[in-house]
Amino acid sequence: METDVYRKLQKNLDQMPVPFPETSSGIELELLKSLFSEEEACIACELSVFPETAEKIWSRLEKSGFSLEHIRQKLDQMGEKGLILARPGNQKGKNVYHKIPLVIGMFEFQVNRLDRKIAESFFAYEEEGFFDSMYKMKTHQMRTIPVNVAIDPQYVVGNYDDIRKIVKESPGPFALMNCVCRQARDLMEEPCQLTNHRETCITLEKSASHMIKSGVARELSREELLKFLTFAKKEGLVLQPENIQHPSFICCCCGCCCGILSSAVKYDKPAEYMHSNFRNIVDTERCDGCETCIDRCQIKAIKKVNGFVEILDERCIGCGVCIPVCKQKAMKLVKKEQEKVPPFNAGEMYKRMMVERFGPVKTAGMMIKSKLGMKV
């Protein structure tokens, strides 16, 4: 009976823009058991991707014998645990609730409260099937932008590709929080090889307010955040913001801890997966073959050939972390021939992902069900 509940929850979560696939080993069930009690899983199975009141959710659970107040209390608790999203609704003092994906969602909300079992189950699931299912999608939740390095003036750079413009044009607030990926690797006794710092994840605006209120993020001024970005450049961290034009978060990543980079590096052509508008090129007349850039690269996109370094275009994701350490100034970023303009907002991004996963007809059907008050 217990397995049936968690399998039902897995299938429910797999109907979201971000997949939650079944695996042959069933590791995804172990992960869900680490996060949800059996009762919580039963309740979560009745949540929709769109926000609903406790009354609406209770109407699907009434036969289970739960009272409305019990359901409301459990939903609020699950929201506090980062298993679902609970936010203020139209009625004063009452929340609305909806399910959230594993990433960006449940896993990130476990920051500062992870245990080793969750960490190990998550990365095992990622390796066995979760990342593959995401890799196949055309639109992704995150993209890569240059780490505050100079770009040839001949190229027009969109504001969404300029990290300092993103920060300067945002109304704020701004916040910094611990990296859940590095926390997970620490618990697995596989500490980060790039940096000793753990407070490396940036949130902006509403997301920053939520995280500050939750007590897991520290508020920064605009000037403090810009100073941190200089630090991130020095450390060699790869900037991965939300894949929209005005991102609500910016992850500062590494190839050893980040779930996305550590998985992508295993593929032959990670540049085809990662959203990026730039690539690196080398001036062989300046390059002295010191190999400092090879050590710096988080995606194994640089190799040495005939005494000089060479960029592997099929691997380079245009992050630019190798450029600041090149003493000969032999590297620079150039724009790719075809620019990828990110979705305007999160709603547009997730809609694109839904259409890619399920097709326009099924996606339209889901939207109609939602408008009729049905679970999606």
Secondary structure, DSSP 4 states (H G I P E B T S, - for coil): -HHHHHHHHHHHHTTSSS-----SS-HHHHHHHHH--HHHHHHHTT--SS-EEHHHHHHTTGGGT--HHHHHHHHHHHHHTTSEEEEE-SSTT-EEEEE--IIIIITGGGTTS--HHHHHHHHHHIIIIIHHHHHT-SS-SB--B--S--B-TTS---GGG-HHHHHHH----EEEEE-HHHHHHHHTT---SS-S--EEEEEEHHHHHHHHHHTSEEEE-HHHHHHHHHHHHHHTPEEEEBSSSS-SEEEEE-TTT-HHHHHHTTSS-GGGTS--SEEEEE-TTT-----HHHHH-SS--EEEETTEEEE-TTT-----TTGGG-TT--EEEEE-SS--PPPSSHHHHHHHHHHHHHHHHHHHHHHHHHHTT---
